[in-house]
Amino acid sequence: MFLSSSSCQEIKRKKERDPYINKVTPATFFSLNEIQISQRIISIPHYASYFAPVIKSSTINIAKIDSNKFEKCEIIDANQHSGQSKSHYLLVTKLYQPDNQDFASIFYDSFHSGKRLLYYVITSYRHLLKSITLLNKAEIVHLNLHPSNIEYSGPQILPVIQTFTHTFHIPSINQERIRFLFSKISHNNAVFLPVEAHIISYLTVNNSTTLSSSQIVFLCEDAESRLTSLSCFTESFINQYKETTHISLQSYINMPREQILSRMLATSHTWNIFGLSILFLVLLRDMTQDEYTRNPFLFAFHNQLIQNIDADFEKRPTSLQNSERFSELLYSIKIAEFQEIESLFKNEK
C-alpha cells in the first residue's frame, strides 16, 4: 500500500511486478470524479490496452492506518491539501505497469533513429485515435490530453492514457461539474482545449450572464495567443483562425448564459480529437524542426491535424474519419518518401 507520490511509485517499481498499485488520495471532487468515470471506462472491452482507470476504491481513515505498513516515502503534500480533513481519504487501486515510459522519454529524452521515431509517431497516433474513439463512443470528454498524462507500456510500447480526474460524461454534465472542471484551466493544458471550452471557463470564472462584443474580442485574442505560443502555425493561418472564430461567435452576443453553455457543450464530442491533434502538431514541429513540408506524407498528415482543430467545430472530422484517412495516407506512402521521412526526424542529444 502506498501514499500518493511519485517516490512511492519508484519504490513499488523496484520491489515487485504487481499489475496493480494501491494509493491513498484525498477525497476531492476530482478523485471522486475519476472513480465515477473509471466505472464507465472499465466497461469498455479491452480497456487496459488504452486506459489506466481506477479499478476499485474505498473510503479510509488515515489516522487509523499503521504507519509501519507504508514504505518510507514522502507523504501527501501538506500545502496542496491544507484544510483537508485527514479522515477524508480514499484507497484506490489502479492498473500499474512497472516498466512504463512517459511521453518525453519516448520522443525527447532518449536517442532514437529516424526510423524508430517514425514508428513511434505512426503507432502512437493510430493507437491514441482508437483510444479517443472509444472515449467518444462512451461519451467521455478528456480535458487533460497532455503529454504528462500519457505513458507507454507493453511489449509493443503503446500509449496508455493515465488519469481521468479532469474528464466528464456528456449526458451527466451539470452545473456542479462545470464549476469544478472549468473554474480553472491550467496554463499547461490550455492549448489542448478549443475555444468552446475556454468560453465555458470564462463564463464560469467571471460568473457572466452573457457575452458582450468586447468579451468575444478578448476570447478571440486569447485563442490567437494560444496558437501563437505553439510556434506551429504561420501568421496568416493564425490571423485567419482568429477571424473565423470571431465571425462564428457573433451570434452569441447577448445570448443567455445557459444557452451559450448548452451550445458550447454540444461541441464537446470534438474536443478529444482537438487535443490529440495539438499534441501531434507540436510533436511534428519538434521532430522535424518544421521541415515536414518537404515530404508529401508528413505534409498531408499535418493538414489532417489542422482540419481537426478547425475554428468551426462542425468542420472537424470525427475520430473514425481520422482513422480512415490516416490509414489511406499510410497505404499511399512510397518507399522513397518513407526513407526521406526517416532523414527528417531528428533527435540529437
C-alpha positions as CSV (number, residue, x, y, z in Angstrom):
1,M,0.0,0.0,0.0
2,F,1.3,3.4,-0.9
3,L,0.5,7.0,-0.2
4,S,0.1,9.1,-3.4
5,S,3.5,10.3,-4.5
6,S,6.0,9.6,-7.3
7,S,8.7,8.5,-4.8
8,C,6.4,5.7,-3.6
9,Q,5.9,4.6,-7.2
10,E,9.6,4.3,-7.6
11,I,9.8,2.0,-4.6
12,K,7.0,-0.1,-5.9
13,R,8.7,-0.4,-9.3
14,K,11.9,-1.7,-7.7
15,K,10.2,-4.2,-5.3
16,E,7.6,-6.1,-7.4
17,R,5.9,-6.7,-10.7
18,D,2.3,-6.4,-9.4
19,P,-0.1,-5.3,-12.2
20,Y,-2.0,-3.1,-9.6
21,I,-1.0,-0.3,-7.3
22,N,-2.8,0.9,-4.3
23,K,-2.8,4.6,-3.4
24,V,-4.2,6.8,-0.7
25,T,-5.6,10.0,-2.1
26,P,-7.7,12.9,-0.7
27,A,-11.4,12.6,-1.3
28,T,-11.9,15.6,-3.5
29,F,-14.3,16.3,-6.4
30,F,-11.5,15.3,-8.8
31,S,-10.6,12.0,-7.2
32,L,-14.3,11.0,-6.9
33,N,-14.9,12.1,-10.5
34,E,-12.1,9.9,-11.7
35,I,-13.7,6.9,-9.8
36,Q,-17.0,7.6,-11.5
37,I,-15.5,8.0,-14.9
38,S,-13.4,4.9,-14.4
39,Q,-16.5,2.8,-13.8
40,R,-17.6,3.7,-17.3
41,I,-14.2,3.0,-18.8
42,I,-13.8,-0.5,-17.3
43,S,-17.0,-1.5,-19.2
44,I,-15.1,-0.8,-22.4
45,P,-13.8,-4.1,-24.0
46,H,-10.0,-4.4,-23.7
47,Y,-9.9,-1.1,-21.8
48,A,-6.5,-1.9,-20.2
49,S,-4.8,-1.6,-23.7
50,Y,-5.8,2.0,-23.8
51,F,-6.5,3.4,-20.4
52,A,-5.4,3.1,-16.7
53,P,-8.5,3.8,-14.8
54,V,-9.3,3.3,-11.1
55,I,-10.3,-0.4,-10.7
56,K,-11.7,-0.2,-7.2
57,S,-11.9,2.2,-4.3
58,S,-13.0,2.6,-0.7
59,T,-13.0,5.2,2.0
60,I,-10.3,5.2,4.5
61,N,-9.4,6.9,7.8
62,I,-5.8,7.8,7.5
63,A,-5.5,8.4,11.3
64,K,-6.1,4.7,11.9
65,I,-3.5,3.4,9.5
66,D,-0.5,1.7,10.9
67,S,2.4,3.8,9.5
68,N,4.6,0.7,9.7
69,K,2.7,-0.7,6.8
70,F,3.8,2.1,4.5
71,E,7.1,2.4,2.8
72,K,9.2,5.3,4.0
73,C,8.5,7.9,1.4
74,E,7.2,11.4,1.1
75,I,3.6,11.5,2.2
76,I,0.9,13.8,1.0
77,D,1.8,17.4,0.2
78,A,0.6,19.4,3.2
79,N,0.3,22.7,1.2
80,Q,-1.7,21.1,-1.7
81,H,-4.2,19.6,0.7
82,S,-4.3,22.2,3.5
83,G,-7.7,22.2,5.2
84,Q,-8.5,18.7,4.0
85,S,-9.8,16.5,6.9
86,K,-7.4,13.7,7.4
87,S,-10.3,11.2,7.6
88,H,-11.5,12.1,4.1
89,Y,-9.3,9.9,2.1
90,L,-9.8,7.1,-0.4
91,L,-7.9,3.9,-1.0
92,V,-7.8,3.4,-4.8
93,T,-6.5,0.6,-6.9
94,K,-5.2,1.3,-10.4
95,L,-3.6,-0.8,-13.2
96,Y,0.2,-0.5,-13.0
97,Q,3.0,-1.4,-15.4
98,P,6.4,-1.2,-13.7
99,D,8.3,-0.6,-16.9
100,N,6.2,2.3,-18.2
101,Q,7.9,5.1,-20.1
102,D,6.5,8.5,-20.3
103,F,5.9,10.6,-23.4
104,A,9.0,12.6,-23.0
105,S,11.3,9.6,-22.6
106,I,9.9,8.1,-25.9
107,F,10.3,11.3,-28.0
108,Y,12.6,13.7,-26.3
109,D,14.9,12.2,-23.6
110,S,16.4,9.3,-25.4
111,F,18.2,8.9,-28.7
112,H,16.3,7.0,-31.4
113,S,17.0,6.6,-35.0
114,G,14.7,8.4,-37.5
115,K,13.2,5.0,-38.4
116,R,12.3,4.3,-34.7
117,L,10.9,7.8,-34.2
118,L,8.7,7.5,-37.3
119,Y,7.5,4.1,-36.0
120,Y,6.5,5.7,-32.6
121,V,4.7,8.6,-34.2
122,I,2.7,6.4,-36.5
123,T,1.8,3.7,-33.9
124,S,1.1,6.3,-31.2
125,Y,-1.2,8.3,-33.3
126,R,-3.1,5.2,-34.5
127,H,-3.4,3.8,-31.0
128,L,-4.5,7.1,-29.4
129,L,-7.0,7.6,-32.2
130,K,-8.5,4.3,-31.2
131,S,-8.4,5.4,-27.6
132,I,-10.4,8.6,-28.2
133,T,-12.8,6.8,-30.5
134,L,-13.6,4.5,-27.5
135,L,-13.9,7.6,-25.3
136,N,-16.2,9.3,-27.8
137,K,-18.3,6.1,-28.0
138,A,-18.7,6.1,-24.2
139,E,-19.5,9.9,-24.4
140,I,-16.5,10.8,-22.2
141,V,-14.6,14.0,-22.8
142,H,-11.0,14.2,-21.6
143,L,-9.9,17.7,-20.6
144,N,-6.2,16.9,-20.0
145,L,-4.7,15.1,-23.0
146,H,-1.3,16.5,-22.0
147,P,1.9,14.5,-22.7
148,S,2.4,14.1,-18.9
149,N,-0.8,12.1,-18.9
150,I,0.3,9.5,-21.4
151,E,2.6,6.6,-20.7
152,Y,3.9,3.8,-22.8
153,S,3.7,0.1,-21.8
154,G,3.6,-3.4,-23.0
155,P,5.9,-5.3,-25.5
156,Q,4.7,-3.1,-28.4
157,I,5.3,0.1,-26.3
158,L,1.9,1.7,-27.0
159,P,0.5,4.8,-25.3
160,V,-2.0,4.5,-22.4
161,I,-4.0,7.4,-21.0
162,Q,-3.4,7.5,-17.3
163,T,-5.6,9.9,-15.4
164,F,-9.2,10.8,-15.5
165,T,-9.7,13.4,-12.8
166,H,-10.4,16.1,-15.4
167,T,-13.0,14.4,-17.6
168,F,-16.7,14.3,-17.9
169,H,-19.5,12.1,-19.2
170,I,-21.5,14.3,-21.7
171,P,-25.0,13.2,-20.6
172,S,-24.1,13.6,-16.9
173,I,-22.6,17.1,-17.1
174,N,-24.3,19.5,-14.7
175,Q,-23.6,22.9,-13.1
176,E,-21.6,21.5,-10.2
177,R,-19.3,19.6,-12.6
178,I,-19.0,22.6,-14.8
179,R,-18.0,24.7,-11.8
180,F,-15.2,22.3,-10.7
181,L,-13.9,21.3,-14.2
182,F,-13.9,24.7,-15.8
183,S,-13.2,27.1,-13.0
184,K,-9.5,26.8,-13.6
185,I,-7.9,25.6,-16.8
186,S,-4.2,25.1,-16.1
187,H,-1.7,27.0,-18.2
188,N,0.0,23.8,-19.4
189,N,-3.3,22.3,-20.6
190,A,-4.9,25.4,-22.1
191,V,-3.5,24.9,-25.6
192,F,-5.1,21.4,-25.8
193,L,-8.6,22.7,-25.5
194,P,-10.7,24.5,-28.2
195,V,-12.1,28.0,-27.8
196,E,-15.5,26.5,-26.8
197,A,-14.0,25.1,-23.6
198,H,-12.4,28.4,-22.8
199,I,-15.7,30.2,-23.3
200,I,-17.3,27.9,-20.7
201,S,-14.3,28.6,-18.4
202,Y,-14.7,32.3,-18.9
203,L,-18.4,32.3,-18.1
204,T,-17.7,30.2,-15.0
205,V,-14.8,32.1,-13.6
206,N,-16.4,35.5,-14.2
207,N,-19.9,34.4,-13.4
208,S,-21.1,36.1,-16.6
209,T,-24.7,36.0,-17.6
210,T,-23.9,36.6,-21.3
211,L,-21.1,37.6,-23.7
212,S,-20.6,41.1,-24.9
213,S,-18.9,42.1,-28.1
214,S,-15.8,43.2,-26.2
215,Q,-15.7,39.9,-24.3
216,I,-15.8,38.0,-27.6
217,V,-12.9,40.1,-28.9
218,F,-11.0,39.2,-25.8
219,L,-11.7,35.5,-26.2
220,C,-10.6,35.6,-29.9
221,E,-7.3,37.3,-28.9
222,D,-6.8,34.7,-26.2
223,A,-7.2,32.0,-28.8
224,E,-4.8,33.8,-31.0
225,S,-2.3,33.9,-28.2
226,R,-2.5,30.2,-27.5
227,L,-1.9,29.3,-31.2
228,T,1.0,31.7,-31.4
229,S,2.6,30.2,-28.3
230,L,2.9,26.8,-30.0
231,S,5.1,28.1,-32.9
232,C,3.4,25.6,-35.2
233,F,1.5,27.9,-37.5
234,T,2.1,30.7,-40.0
235,E,1.0,34.2,-39.2
236,S,-1.6,34.1,-42.0
237,F,-3.1,30.9,-40.5
238,I,-3.4,32.4,-37.1
239,N,-5.0,35.6,-38.4
240,Q,-7.5,33.6,-40.4
241,Y,-8.2,31.4,-37.4
242,K,-8.9,34.4,-35.3
243,E,-11.1,36.0,-37.9
244,T,-13.1,32.8,-38.4
245,T,-13.5,32.4,-34.6
246,H,-14.7,36.0,-34.3
247,I,-17.3,35.5,-37.0
248,S,-18.6,32.2,-35.6
249,L,-19.1,33.8,-32.2
250,Q,-21.1,36.8,-33.3
251,S,-24.4,35.0,-32.8
252,Y,-23.6,34.6,-29.1
253,I,-23.5,38.3,-28.3
254,N,-26.1,38.9,-25.5
255,M,-27.3,35.3,-25.7
256,P,-28.3,34.0,-22.2
257,R,-25.6,32.2,-20.3
258,E,-27.4,28.8,-20.1
259,Q,-28.0,28.8,-23.9
260,I,-24.3,29.6,-24.5
261,L,-23.2,26.8,-22.2
262,S,-25.5,24.4,-23.9
263,R,-24.3,25.2,-27.3
264,M,-20.6,25.1,-26.3
265,L,-21.1,21.7,-24.6
266,A,-22.8,20.4,-27.8
267,T,-19.4,20.7,-29.5
268,S,-17.6,18.6,-26.8
269,H,-17.6,15.5,-28.9
270,T,-14.9,17.1,-31.0
271,W,-12.6,18.1,-28.1
272,N,-10.7,14.8,-27.7
273,I,-9.6,14.9,-31.4
274,F,-8.7,18.6,-31.0
275,G,-6.4,17.9,-28.0
276,L,-4.8,14.9,-29.7
277,S,-4.2,16.9,-32.9
278,I,-2.5,19.8,-31.0
279,L,-0.3,17.2,-29.3
280,F,0.9,15.8,-32.6
281,L,1.3,19.1,-34.3
282,V,3.7,20.1,-31.6
283,L,5.5,16.7,-31.9
284,L,5.9,17.2,-35.7
285,R,7.3,20.6,-35.1
286,D,9.9,19.2,-32.7
287,M,10.7,16.0,-34.5
288,T,11.2,17.6,-37.9
289,Q,12.3,21.1,-36.9
290,D,9.5,22.4,-39.2
291,E,10.8,20.6,-42.3
292,Y,7.7,18.4,-42.6
293,T,6.6,20.5,-45.7
294,R,9.4,18.8,-47.6
295,N,7.7,15.4,-47.5
296,P,4.3,14.7,-49.1
297,F,3.2,12.2,-46.4
298,L,4.2,14.4,-43.4
299,F,2.6,17.5,-45.1
300,A,-0.6,15.6,-45.7
301,F,-0.6,14.3,-42.1
302,H,0.0,17.9,-40.9
303,N,-3.0,19.0,-42.9
304,Q,-5.2,16.3,-41.4
305,L,-4.3,17.5,-37.9
306,I,-5.0,21.1,-38.9
307,Q,-8.5,20.1,-40.0
308,N,-9.1,18.6,-36.6
309,I,-8.6,22.0,-34.9
310,D,-10.8,24.0,-37.3
311,A,-12.2,27.1,-35.7
312,D,-15.6,25.9,-37.0
313,F,-16.3,22.8,-34.9
314,E,-18.7,21.5,-37.5
315,K,-15.8,21.1,-39.9
316,R,-13.7,19.0,-37.5
317,P,-13.6,15.3,-38.7
318,T,-14.6,12.6,-36.3
319,S,-12.0,10.2,-34.8
320,L,-13.4,7.4,-37.0
321,Q,-13.0,9.6,-40.1
322,N,-9.4,10.4,-39.0
323,S,-8.7,6.7,-38.6
324,E,-9.9,6.0,-42.2
325,R,-8.0,9.0,-43.6
326,F,-4.8,8.2,-41.8
327,S,-4.9,4.5,-43.0
328,E,-5.4,5.7,-46.5
329,L,-2.4,8.0,-46.1
330,L,-0.2,5.3,-44.8
331,Y,-1.0,3.0,-47.6
332,S,-0.1,5.7,-50.1
333,I,3.5,6.1,-48.9
334,K,6.1,5.3,-51.4
335,I,9.4,3.7,-50.4
336,A,11.4,6.8,-51.4
337,E,9.1,9.0,-49.3
338,F,9.4,6.7,-46.3
339,Q,13.2,6.9,-46.5
340,E,13.0,10.6,-46.8
341,I,10.8,10.8,-43.7
342,E,13.4,8.9,-41.7
343,S,16.0,11.5,-42.5
344,L,13.7,14.4,-41.5
345,F,13.1,13.0,-38.0
346,K,15.8,14.4,-35.8
347,N,16.6,13.5,-32.2
348,E,20.1,14.6,-31.5
349,K,21.3,14.5,-27.9
